[in-house]
Amino acid sequence: MSLDEQVAEQIDIAAREDGVSFSGWLSAAAEHQLILRSGRRAMAEWDREDPLTDVERAAARTALDRALAEKSRGRG
């Protein structure tokens, strides 16, 4: 496996800050992406079967934006 040098450097820093190995950090990141991927697929399937209304979509976007903002401020 090869990585862009800058990405590898950022991973190395993040891994040290998190107290894990480089490969452990990568493994956790890959696992996280697989969980998100599975969730997106499940949501798409559910939405095909029972589509959200425009109001529900707007509420979901607002909740997601709020959650992401809190996470970026270190609350999540």
Secondary structure, DSSP 8 states (H G I E B T S, - for coil): ----HHHHHHHHHHHHHHTS-HHHHHHHHHHHHHHHHHHHHHHHHHHHHS---HHHHHHHHHHHHHHHHHHHTT--
